[in-house]
Amino acid sequence: MMKVRTFPKVAVVAAVVLTLAVGIFAIQQVQPMASPLVATANAAQAQTVYLYMDILGGFKLGPATPGKYHDAFSPWQMKVSAGAQVVLTIYNWDDMDHSFTSKELGVDVVTKPALKEGEPSVTVIKFTAPQKPGTYEFHCKVPCDTPNGDWSMSHQGYMIGQIVVVASS
């Protein structure tokens, strides 16, 4: 049986707030966000866009699984302009490997586990957004959320997310 390690709630909340604040500030330098859960960048304003994401183990309650917390990408949806050069920095706060995988985007990168509690591993991924506007899915291919039957791996907003590509303005 896999041992589930939980972080103190205060440490998790503080880490998430700090990471979101840094991410929101950086993203707002490119274009203000409409929602704190959706990162947005516009290639017309900058050739290279910088996005930030957290991987959080056992963080988000599942609607069909009362009282159970699941692994999640945060934010799980990001918006970029067609053809943008994307630099995505991922902070993995979990105590296990995860991945950012998308066949459509040509990306398949494993993120290492947190270095220690409260100190995430950092992985930087660079890719070019497709020229064709649309919604491109990414997911974690590393089996995770095991205590919950890998539930988060099959549900959008958890370990499945989207890059929404919009026409360049």
MDTraj code that builds the backbone (N, CA, C; nanometers):
import mdtraj as md
import numpy as np

residues = "MET MET LYS VAL ARG THR PHE PRO LYS VAL ALA VAL VAL ALA ALA VAL VAL LEU THR LEU ALA VAL GLY ILE PHE ALA ILE GLN GLN VAL GLN PRO MET ALA SER PRO LEU VAL ALA THR ALA ASN ALA ALA GLN ALA GLN THR VAL TYR LEU TYR MET ASP ILE LEU GLY GLY PHE LYS LEU GLY PRO ALA THR PRO GLY LYS TYR HIS ASP ALA PHE SER PRO TRP GLN MET LYS VAL SER ALA GLY ALA GLN VAL VAL LEU THR ILE TYR ASN TRP ASP ASP MET ASP HIS SER PHE THR SER LYS GLU LEU GLY VAL ASP VAL VAL THR LYS PRO ALA LEU LYS GLU GLY GLU PRO SER VAL THR VAL ILE LYS PHE THR ALA PRO GLN LYS PRO GLY THR TYR GLU PHE HIS CYS LYS VAL PRO CYS ASP THR PRO ASN GLY ASP TRP SER MET SER HIS GLN GLY TYR MET ILE GLY GLN ILE VAL VAL VAL ALA SER SER".split()
xyz = np.array([
    [0.0841, -0.1173, 0.0000],
    [0.0000, 0.0000, 0.0000],
    [0.0888, 0.1238, 0.0000],
    [0.0547, 0.2202, -0.0823],
    [0.1331, 0.3432, -0.0928],
    [0.1043, 0.4341, 0.0256],
    [0.2071, 0.4847, 0.0844],
    [0.1946, 0.5767, 0.1970],
    [0.1595, 0.7150, 0.1425],
    [0.0537, 0.7759, 0.1939],
    [0.0128, 0.9089, 0.1521],
    [0.0726, 1.0097, 0.2482],
    [0.1488, 1.1018, 0.1945],
    [0.2110, 1.2047, 0.2765],
    [0.1306, 1.3326, 0.2610],
    [0.0905, 1.3903, 0.3697],
    [0.0147, 1.5142, 0.3636],
    [0.0993, 1.6282, 0.4180],
    [0.0819, 1.7437, 0.3577],
    [0.1507, 1.8625, 0.4026],
    [0.0610, 1.9361, 0.5017],
    [0.1181, 2.0042, 0.5977],
    [0.0353, 2.0852, 0.6871],
    [-0.0439, 2.1858, 0.6035],
    [-0.1718, 2.2038, 0.6365],
    [-0.2581, 2.2914, 0.5574],
    [-0.2017, 2.4325, 0.5465],
    [-0.1461, 2.4842, 0.6538],
    [-0.0916, 2.6202, 0.6519],
    [0.0225, 2.6297, 0.5513],
    [0.1100, 2.5302, 0.5484],
    [0.2232, 2.5320, 0.4551],
    [0.1743, 2.5236, 0.3114],
    [0.0746, 2.4387, 0.2859],
    [0.0217, 2.4245, 0.1504],
    [-0.0452, 2.5540, 0.1065],
    [-0.1288, 2.6102, 0.1923],
    [-0.1979, 2.7346, 0.1575],
    [-0.0969, 2.8463, 0.1333],
    [0.0025, 2.8593, 0.2203],
    [0.1039, 2.9636, 0.2038],
    [0.1804, 2.9443, 0.0730],
    [0.2178, 2.8214, 0.0431],
    [0.2929, 2.7937, -0.0792],
    [0.2092, 2.8246, -0.2023],
    [0.0827, 2.7862, -0.2005],
    [-0.0047, 2.8113, -0.3147],
    [-0.0265, 2.9610, -0.3333],
    [-0.0532, 3.0316, -0.2251],
    [-0.0757, 3.1759, -0.2340],
    [0.0481, 3.2460, -0.2887],
    [0.1654, 3.2105, -0.2385],
    [0.2889, 3.2719, -0.2858],
    [0.3111, 3.2426, -0.4337],
    [0.2952, 3.1164, -0.4734],
    [0.3171, 3.0786, -0.6125],
    [0.2166, 3.1466, -0.7042],
    [0.0896, 3.1496, -0.6634],
    [-0.0113, 3.2165, -0.7451],
    [0.0173, 3.3657, -0.7565],
    [0.0590, 3.4274, -0.6472],
    [0.0888, 3.5707, -0.6504],
    [0.2019, 3.5997, -0.7484],
    [0.3079, 3.5202, -0.7424],
    [0.4206, 3.5390, -0.8344],
    [0.3749, 3.5142, -0.9775],
    [0.2990, 3.4066, -0.9981],
    [0.2506, 3.3739, -1.1324],
    [0.1573, 3.4792, -1.1875],
    [0.0632, 3.5261, -1.1066],
    [-0.0315, 3.6278, -1.1511],
    [0.0424, 3.7572, -1.1848],
    [0.1371, 3.7977, -1.0990],
    [0.2144, 3.9187, -1.1263],
    [0.2873, 3.9061, -1.2597],
    [0.3541, 3.7925, -1.2806],
    [0.4311, 3.7738, -1.4038],
    [0.3402, 3.7709, -1.5256],
    [0.2270, 3.7035, -1.5141],
    [0.1352, 3.6947, -1.6272],
    [0.0740, 3.8308, -1.6560],
    [0.0420, 3.9073, -1.5531],
    [-0.0179, 4.0385, -1.5742],
    [0.0788, 4.1340, -1.6429],
    [0.2076, 4.1046, -1.6389],
    [0.3026, 4.1874, -1.7112],
    [0.2823, 4.1703, -1.8612],
    [0.2251, 4.0559, -1.9022],
    [0.1976, 4.0293, -2.0427],
    [0.0563, 4.0756, -2.0770],
    [-0.0434, 4.0310, -1.9981],
    [-0.1826, 4.0696, -2.0199],
    [-0.2604, 4.0354, -1.8941],
    [-0.3445, 4.1251, -1.8425],
    [-0.4199, 4.0949, -1.7211],
    [-0.5054, 3.9702, -1.7385],
    [-0.5168, 3.8933, -1.6322],
    [-0.5960, 3.7709, -1.6358],
    [-0.7421, 3.8011, -1.6085],
    [-0.8305, 3.7261, -1.6757],
    [-0.9730, 3.7400, -1.6525],
    [-1.0141, 3.6618, -1.5288],
    [-0.9421, 3.5558, -1.4986],
    [-0.9754, 3.4699, -1.3858],
    [-0.8458, 3.4179, -1.3260],
    [-0.8362, 3.4017, -1.1930],
    [-0.7121, 3.3517, -1.1348],
    [-0.6822, 3.2069, -1.1727],
    [-0.7799, 3.1335, -1.2279],
    [-0.7565, 2.9946, -1.2644],
    [-0.7204, 2.9776, -1.4113],
    [-0.7220, 3.0862, -1.4877],
    [-0.6909, 3.0779, -1.6296],
    [-0.5775, 3.1748, -1.6598],
    [-0.4619, 3.1215, -1.6945],
    [-0.3480, 3.2058, -1.7299],
    [-0.3623, 3.2484, -1.8753],
    [-0.3328, 3.3732, -1.9058],
    [-0.3494, 3.4260, -2.0405],
    [-0.2234, 3.5000, -2.0830],
    [-0.1841, 3.4807, -2.2080],
    [-0.0699, 3.5538, -2.2620],
    [-0.0983, 3.5872, -2.4071],
    [-0.0437, 3.6965, -2.4570],
    [-0.0686, 3.7420, -2.5923],
    [0.0641, 3.7572, -2.6656],
    [0.0816, 3.6797, -2.7720],
    [0.2076, 3.6819, -2.8467],
    [0.2273, 3.8131, -2.9213],
    [0.1182, 3.8865, -2.9490],
    [0.1331, 4.0135, -3.0196],
    [0.2099, 4.1134, -2.9342],
    [0.2003, 4.1027, -2.8027],
    [0.2697, 4.1942, -2.7136],
    [0.4117, 4.1478, -2.6845],
    [0.4377, 4.0208, -2.6998],
    [0.5710, 3.9671, -2.6717],
    [0.5903, 3.8399, -2.7525],
    [0.7079, 3.8239, -2.8122],
    [0.7361, 3.7031, -2.8887],
    [0.7419, 3.5803, -2.7991],
    [0.7897, 3.5980, -2.6792],
    [0.7986, 3.4877, -2.5843],
    [0.7052, 3.5166, -2.4681],
    [0.6244, 3.4174, -2.4317],
    [0.5341, 3.4330, -2.3176],
    [0.5792, 3.3391, -2.2064],
    [0.5670, 3.3858, -2.0844],
    [0.6095, 3.3102, -1.9670],
    [0.4858, 3.2727, -1.8862],
    [0.4673, 3.1435, -1.8674],
    [0.3549, 3.0922, -1.7900],
    [0.4081, 3.0126, -1.6720],
    [0.3270, 3.0043, -1.5673],
    [0.3674, 2.9366, -1.4442],
    [0.2563, 2.8431, -1.3995],
    [0.2956, 2.7252, -1.3521],
    [0.1992, 2.6248, -1.3096],
    [0.2514, 2.5513, -1.1869],
    [0.1582, 2.5129, -1.1003],
    [0.1908, 2.4292, -0.9852],
    [0.1329, 2.2909, -1.0062],
    [0.2035, 2.1899, -0.9577],
    [0.1479, 2.0557, -0.9453],
    [0.1345, 2.0317, -0.7961],
    [0.0111, 2.0061, -0.7550],
    [-0.0203, 1.9942, -0.6130],
    [-0.0776, 1.8564, -0.5840],
    [-0.0105, 1.7808, -0.5000],
    [-0.0571, 1.6475, -0.4632],
    [-0.1622, 1.6538, -0.3542],
    [-0.2734, 1.5806, -0.3748],
    [-0.3777, 1.5745, -0.2727],
    [-0.4319, 1.7100, -0.2350],
    [-0.4574, 1.7953, -0.3342],
    [-0.4918, 1.9347, -0.3068],
    [-0.6385, 1.9689, -0.3267],
    [-0.7006, 1.9136, -0.4311],
    [-0.8317, 1.9615, -0.4744],
    [-0.9395, 1.8563, -0.4504],
    [-1.0496, 1.8983, -0.3866],
    [-1.1621, 1.8077, -0.3635],
    [-1.2271, 1.7707, -0.4960],
    [-1.2679, 1.6436, -0.5074],
    [-1.3374, 1.5978, -0.6275],
    [-1.4871, 1.5943, -0.6046],
    [-1.5672, 1.6448, -0.6997],
    [-1.7116, 1.6510, -0.6807],
    [-1.7776, 1.5135, -0.6681],
    [-1.7221, 1.4138, -0.7340],
    [-1.7812, 1.2802, -0.7293],
    [-1.7178, 1.1935, -0.6210],
    [-1.6243, 1.2502, -0.5473],
    [-1.5530, 1.1743, -0.4444],
    [-1.5535, 1.2531, -0.3142],
    [-1.6676, 1.2588, -0.2465],
    [-1.6802, 1.3419, -0.1260],
    [-1.5691, 1.3176, -0.0239],
    [-1.5095, 1.4279, 0.0209],
    [-1.4077, 1.4216, 0.1249],
    [-1.2705, 1.3777, 0.0789],
    [-1.2536, 1.3489, -0.0507],
    [-1.1237, 1.3027, -0.1002],
    [-1.0553, 1.4140, -0.1792],
    [-0.9274, 1.4326, -0.1480],
    [-0.8465, 1.5324, -0.2173],
    [-0.7659, 1.4637, -0.3269],
    [-0.7489, 1.5345, -0.4383],
    [-0.6832, 1.4762, -0.5552],
    [-0.5691, 1.5651, -0.6040],
    [-0.4765, 1.5031, -0.6776],
    [-0.3673, 1.5763, -0.7401],
    [-0.4257, 1.6688, -0.8474],
    [-0.3593, 1.7830, -0.8698],
    [-0.4123, 1.8784, -0.9675],
    [-0.3038, 1.9698, -1.0229],
    [-0.3236, 2.0106, -1.1503],
    [-0.2476, 2.1194, -1.2105],
    [-0.3172, 2.2492, -1.1701],
    [-0.2410, 2.3537, -1.1416],
    [-0.3006, 2.4829, -1.1110],
    [-0.2144, 2.5936, -1.1709],
    [-0.2656, 2.6711, -1.2671],
    [-0.3980, 2.6584, -1.3247],
    [-0.4034, 2.5389, -1.4191],
    [-0.5238, 2.4922, -1.4461],
    [-0.5387, 2.3770, -1.5355],
    [-0.5670, 2.4220, -1.6783],
    [-0.5920, 2.5504, -1.6969],
    [-0.6167, 2.6032, -1.8311],
    [-0.5340, 2.7299, -1.8510],
    [-0.4663, 2.7385, -1.9671],
    [-0.3855, 2.8550, -1.9999],
    [-0.4159, 2.8965, -2.1431],
    [-0.4093, 3.0265, -2.1695],
    [-0.4430, 3.0794, -2.3011],
    [-0.3215, 3.1509, -2.3586],
    [-0.2892, 3.1200, -2.4853],
    [-0.1780, 3.1853, -2.5543],
    [-0.2199, 3.2176, -2.6972],
    [-0.1473, 3.3067, -2.7609],
    [-0.1721, 3.3405, -2.9008],
    [-0.1041, 3.2391, -2.9915],
    [-0.1640, 3.2198, -3.1078],
    [-0.1095, 3.1270, -3.2067],
    [0.0351, 3.1634, -3.2386],
    [0.1207, 3.0636, -3.2431],
    [0.2607, 3.0832, -3.2790],
    [0.3503, 3.1381, -3.1696],
    [0.2949, 3.1625, -3.0517],
    [0.3755, 3.2181, -2.9419],
    [0.4836, 3.1192, -2.8992],
    [0.6002, 3.1727, -2.8636],
    [0.7048, 3.0923, -2.8013],
    [0.6696, 3.0870, -2.6527],
    [0.6450, 2.9686, -2.6013],
    [0.5986, 2.9534, -2.4635],
    [0.7111, 2.8996, -2.3759],
    [0.7323, 2.9653, -2.2633],
    [0.8235, 2.9165, -2.1604],
    [0.7353, 2.8901, -2.0385],
    [0.7161, 2.7624, -2.0087],
    [0.6291, 2.7213, -1.8986],
    [0.7156, 2.6717, -1.7830],
    [0.7036, 2.7369, -1.6692],
    [0.7757, 2.6951, -1.5490],
    [0.6782, 2.6208, -1.4595],
    [0.7133, 2.4959, -1.4274],
    [0.6266, 2.4111, -1.3452],
    [0.6926, 2.3889, -1.2098],
    [0.6170, 2.4160, -1.1050],
    [0.6604, 2.3915, -0.9675],
    [0.5880, 2.2666, -0.9187],
    [0.6628, 2.1583, -0.8957],
    [0.6029, 2.0340, -0.8461],
    [0.6192, 2.0288, -0.6948],
    [0.5086, 2.0463, -0.6230],
    [0.5076, 2.0461, -0.4769],
    [0.4835, 1.9062, -0.4213],
    [0.4507, 1.8114, -0.5081],
    [0.4172, 1.6758, -0.4643],
    [0.5443, 1.5958, -0.4364],
    [0.5271, 1.4854, -0.3642],
    [0.6423, 1.4020, -0.3287],
    [0.6658, 1.2899, -0.4296],
    [0.6149, 1.3073, -0.5516],
    [0.6353, 1.2071, -0.6563],
    [0.6487, 1.2749, -0.7923],
    [0.7007, 1.1979, -0.8894],
    [0.7096, 1.2468, -1.0265],
    [0.5697, 1.2722, -1.0820],
    [0.5614, 1.3661, -1.1743],
    [0.4423, 1.3897, -1.2555],
    [0.4947, 1.4194, -1.3952],
    [0.4046, 1.4416, -1.4893],
    [0.4501, 1.4812, -1.6226],
    [0.3582, 1.5880, -1.6793],
    [0.4120, 1.6593, -1.7772],
    [0.3342, 1.7517, -1.8596],
    [0.3471, 1.6934, -1.9987],
    [0.2396, 1.6308, -2.0465],
    [0.2442, 1.5546, -2.1701],
    [0.1335, 1.6005, -2.2644],
    [0.1699, 1.6289, -2.3893],
    [0.0721, 1.6630, -2.4921],
    [0.1281, 1.6245, -2.6277],
    [0.0671, 1.5248, -2.6885],
    [0.1103, 1.4829, -2.8213],
    [0.0891, 1.5971, -2.9210],
    [-0.0242, 1.6683, -2.9079],
    [-0.0568, 1.7774, -3.0002],
    [0.0432, 1.8929, -2.9925],
    [0.0971, 1.9162, -2.8739],
    [0.1938, 2.0249, -2.8555],
    [0.3381, 1.9771, -2.8710],
    [0.3566, 1.8454, -2.8837],
    [0.4914, 1.7902, -2.8981],
    [0.5735, 1.7993, -2.7710],
    [0.5055, 1.7862, -2.6557],
    [0.5724, 1.7999, -2.5264],
    [0.5472, 1.6751, -2.4423],
    [0.6534, 1.6223, -2.3841],
    [0.6425, 1.5077, -2.2929],
    [0.7592, 1.5163, -2.1947],
    [0.7349, 1.5840, -2.0824],
    [0.8407, 1.6104, -1.9856],
    [0.7975, 1.5618, -1.8481],
    [0.8864, 1.4890, -1.7813],
    [0.8602, 1.4429, -1.6446],
    [0.9161, 1.5463, -1.5479],
    [0.8359, 1.5802, -1.4473],
    [0.8812, 1.6712, -1.3418],
    [0.9214, 1.5874, -1.2214],
    [1.0313, 1.6186, -1.1638],
    [1.0805, 1.5471, -1.0453],
    [0.9974, 1.5851, -0.9231],
    [1.0002, 1.5026, -0.8188],
    [0.9258, 1.5364, -0.6966],
    [0.9874, 1.6567, -0.6246],
    [0.9103, 1.7104, -0.5311],
    [0.9600, 1.8209, -0.4487],
    [1.0911, 1.7794, -0.3832],
    [1.1808, 1.8751, -0.3669],
    [1.3109, 1.8475, -0.3065],
    [1.2948, 1.8082, -0.1602],
    [1.2036, 1.8771, -0.0921],
    [1.1641, 1.8443, 0.0444],
    [1.0339, 1.9185, 0.0697],
    [0.9694, 1.8898, 0.1794],
    [0.8424, 1.9543, 0.2089],
    [0.8586, 2.1062, 0.2071],
    [0.7737, 2.1718, 0.1279],
    [0.7791, 2.3171, 0.1178],
    [0.8791, 2.3702, 0.0174],
    [0.9512, 2.2824, -0.0520],
    [1.0512, 2.3240, -0.1514],
    [1.0285, 2.2458, -0.2805],
    [0.9549, 2.3052, -0.3761],
    [0.9195, 2.2318, -0.4972],
    [1.0383, 2.2112, -0.5902],
    [1.0268, 2.1087, -0.6739],
    [1.1211, 2.0987, -0.7851],
    [1.0711, 2.1960, -0.8916],
    [1.1612, 2.2413, -0.9759],
    [1.1245, 2.3371, -1.0801],
    [1.1669, 2.2792, -1.2146],
    [1.0728, 2.2765, -1.3081],
    [1.0987, 2.2276, -1.4429],
    [1.0558, 2.3356, -1.5410],
    [1.1417, 2.3674, -1.6368],
    [1.1089, 2.4676, -1.7382],
    [1.0929, 2.3965, -1.8722],
    [0.9802, 2.4223, -1.9362],
    [0.9483, 2.3619, -2.0658],
    [0.9339, 2.4744, -2.1674],
    [0.9947, 2.4557, -2.2844],
    [0.9814, 2.5540, -2.3921],
    [0.9186, 2.4854, -2.5125],
    [0.8176, 2.5514, -2.5703],
    [0.7551, 2.4996, -2.6913],
    [0.6895, 2.6147, -2.7667],
    [0.6563, 2.5885, -2.8922],
    [0.5882, 2.6877, -2.9742],
    [0.4411, 2.6511, -2.9818],
    [0.3548, 2.7474, -2.9512],
    [0.2108, 2.7235, -2.9607],
    [0.1747, 2.6981, -3.1066],
    [0.0784, 2.6099, -3.1314],
    [0.0368, 2.5842, -3.2695],
    [-0.0118, 2.7120, -3.3388],
    [-0.0002, 2.7151, -3.4696],
    [-0.0508, 2.8280, -3.5483],
    [-0.2032, 2.8251, -3.5589],
    [-0.2601, 2.7065, -3.5445],
    [-0.4050, 2.6898, -3.5583],
    [-0.4734, 2.7118, -3.4232],
    [-0.5636, 2.8115, -3.4145],
    [-0.6378, 2.8315, -3.2900],
    [-0.7189, 2.7066, -3.2539],
    [-0.7316, 2.6832, -3.1261],
    [-0.8075, 2.5677, -3.0785],
    [-0.7683, 2.5344, -2.9361],
    [-0.8249, 2.4263, -2.8868],
    [-0.7974, 2.3808, -2.7509],
    [-0.7117, 2.2553, -2.7582],
    [-0.5979, 2.2595, -2.6923],
    [-0.5013, 2.1503, -2.6945],
    [-0.4869, 2.0951, -2.5530],
    [-0.5086, 1.9653, -2.5401],
    [-0.5079, 1.9031, -2.4076],
    [-0.3669, 1.8621, -2.3653],
    [-0.3415, 1.8731, -2.2351],
    [-0.2212, 1.8156, -2.1750],
    [-0.2660, 1.7328, -2.0553],
    [-0.1798, 1.6416, -2.0127],
    [-0.2150, 1.5547, -1.9004],
    [-0.0891, 1.5035, -1.8318],
    [-0.1092, 1.4401, -1.7183],
    [-0.0015, 1.3707, -1.6488],
    [-0.0110, 1.2238, -1.6870],
    [0.0983, 1.1678, -1.7371],
    [0.0973, 1.0268, -1.7759],
    [0.1550, 0.9359, -1.6674],
    [0.2105, 0.9957, -1.5628],
    [0.2675, 0.9179, -1.4526],
    [0.1532, 0.8792, -1.3589],
    [0.1326, 0.7500, -1.3320],
    [0.0232, 0.7116, -1.2417],
    [0.0333, 0.7873, -1.1090],
    [-0.0732, 0.8597, -1.0779],
    [-0.0750, 0.9396, -0.9561],
    [-0.2156, 0.9371, -0.8970],
    [-0.2309, 0.9932, -0.7804],
    [-0.3592, 0.9923, -0.7104],
    [-0.4004, 0.8479, -0.6807],
    [-0.3003, 0.7626, -0.6581],
    [-0.3221, 0.6194, -0.6377],
    [-0.4192, 0.5861, -0.5249],
    [-0.4144, 0.6538, -0.4102],
    [-0.5099, 0.6191, -0.3044],
    [-0.6555, 0.6351, -0.3476],
    [-0.6781, 0.7123, -0.4542],
    [-0.8135, 0.7365, -0.5032],
    [-0.8379, 0.6691, -0.6380],
    [-0.7626, 0.5632, -0.6668],
    [-0.7816, 0.4903, -0.7918],
    [-0.7426, 0.5705, -0.9148],
    [-0.6441, 0.6586, -0.9004],
    [-0.5961, 0.7425, -1.0114],
    [-0.7065, 0.8322, -1.0678],
    [-0.8047, 0.8673, -0.9856],
    [-0.9212, 0.9449, -1.0279],
    [-0.8820, 1.0736, -1.0999],
    [-0.7860, 1.1470, -1.0454],
    [-0.7518, 1.2785, -1.1024],
    [-0.6943, 1.2687, -1.2431],
    [-0.6401, 1.1533, -1.2789],
    [-0.5793, 1.1375, -1.4112],
    [-0.6833, 1.1320, -1.5226],
    [-0.8091, 1.1105, -1.4879],
    [-0.9134, 1.1001, -1.5896],
    [-1.0155, 1.2132, -1.5812],
    [-0.9824, 1.3197, -1.5087],
    [-1.0777, 1.4291, -1.4924],
    [-1.0132, 1.5646, -1.5208],
    [-1.0776, 1.6375, -1.6126],
    [-1.0297, 1.7701, -1.6486],
    [-1.0376, 1.8623, -1.5275],
    [-0.9371, 1.9483, -1.5157],
    [-0.9295, 2.0392, -1.4020],
    [-0.8488, 1.9801, -1.2880],
    [-0.8058, 1.8571, -1.3040],
    [-0.7206, 1.7908, -1.2050],
    [-0.5870, 1.7622, -1.2740],
    [-0.5638, 1.6399, -1.3214],
    [-0.4382, 1.6098, -1.3910],
    [-0.4583, 1.6055, -1.5427],
    [-0.5638, 1.6700, -1.5885],
    [-0.5867, 1.6950, -1.7312],
    [-0.6154, 1.8439, -1.7436],
    [-0.5477, 1.9088, -1.8372],
    [-0.5682, 2.0517, -1.8556],
    [-0.5692, 2.0899, -2.0022],
    [-0.5720, 2.2203, -2.0273],
    [-0.5831, 2.2701, -2.1639],
    [-0.4933, 2.3910, -2.1874],
    [-0.4388, 2.3949, -2.3081],
    [-0.3784, 2.5167, -2.3608],
    [-0.4760, 2.5640, -2.4679],
    [-0.5323, 2.6813, -2.4492],
    [-0.6249, 2.7378, -2.5469],
    [-0.5456, 2.8354, -2.6332],
    [-0.5392, 2.8057, -2.7625],
    [-0.4653, 2.8895, -2.8569],
    [-0.5653, 2.9783, -2.9302],
    [-0.5419, 3.1089, -2.9223],
    [-0.6298, 3.2056, -2.9887],
    [-0.5541, 3.2716, -3.1034],
    [-0.6293, 3.3227, -3.2005],
    [-0.5673, 3.3893, -3.3151],
    [-0.4848, 3.5084, -3.2676],
    [-0.3699, 3.5293, -3.3300],
    [-0.2855, 3.6448, -3.2961],
    [-0.3597, 3.7720, -3.3322],
    [-0.3462, 3.8727, -3.2452],
    [-0.4169, 3.9992, -3.2729],
    [-0.3264, 4.1000, -3.3378],
])
top = md.Topology()
chain = top.add_chain()
for i, resn in enumerate(residues, 1):
    res = top.add_residue(resn, chain, resSeq=i)
    for name in ("N", "CA", "C"):
        top.add_atom(name, md.element.get_by_symbol(name[0]), res)
traj = md.Trajectory(xyz[None], top)
